[in-house]
Amino acid sequence: MKLKYILILTIILCACETKESYLPKEQLTPQRQDVVMSKIIRYAGRRPDKATDSTKFSSQYDEHYTKQVAEHKLNLYFVNKSNDHFFLISRKAPSIYEKHVATGGRFKMNEMDSLVEYEEIFRTWKMPYDTLMNRGGLLFDKMVKGESLESYLTKNSGGVEYIEFPDDNVYYDKQARKWKSTQFGSVEEMVGID
């Protein structure tokens, strides 16, 4: 009989456990969302045609990146106790049918709102928006919790498309803050990723 009560109490406690909200609007004002997006878009967005890695921060490209912010959506956001800011942003992807692609990552900022760390942890395949939010939400939750995403890589996912990058050839270089290929160097130059 005691075991039955312990089991019931455990179920009630689990049911009452509150899950963290990952909705940006519940954590950030609209103005603060704009600040976050403007900080990460120069890495996550498409670089201007004439810009290089060293010139993409020039104010001459501000208008380009303002348009990039408008083309992206901050879907999910969370800051943990270590002050790691996790994000999932999405945008429409080039496709015959309407599809979207998402990038999940993390960053840290100092007191002056400068990025001191930035890392893109995954990029999804192109997919319909509802599918993207279901799969991207799952990946985001696991990323925030520090769980492995290994089973969601293309080579391990059993034909279900979750993560396009990283893979055996493409990895994220945290120092350079960009995706690279083990064979070709910069992924942007290899396949025109934006």
Secondary structure as GFF3:
##gff-version 3
##sequence-region A 1 194
A	DSSP	alpha_helix	2	16	.	.	.	ID=ss1
A	DSSP	three_ten_helix	24	26	.	.	.	ID=ss2
A	DSSP	alpha_helix	30	44	.	.	.	ID=ss3
A	DSSP	three_ten_helix	59	61	.	.	.	ID=ss4
A	DSSP	alpha_helix	62	71	.	.	.	ID=ss5
A	DSSP	beta_strand	72	79	.	.	.	ID=ss6
A	DSSP	beta_strand	85	93	.	.	.	ID=ss7
A	DSSP	beta_strand	99	109	.	.	.	ID=ss8
A	DSSP	beta_strand	115	124	.	.	.	ID=ss9
A	DSSP	alpha_helix	129	144	.	.	.	ID=ss10
A	DSSP	three_ten_helix	150	152	.	.	.	ID=ss11
A	DSSP	three_ten_helix	154	156	.	.	.	ID=ss12
A	DSSP	beta_strand	163	165	.	.	.	ID=ss13
A	DSSP	beta_strand	170	173	.	.	.	ID=ss14
A	DSSP	beta_strand	178	181	.	.	.	ID=ss15
A	DSSP	beta_strand	185	186	.	.	.	ID=ss16
A	DSSP	alpha_helix	187	191	.	.	.	ID=ss17
###
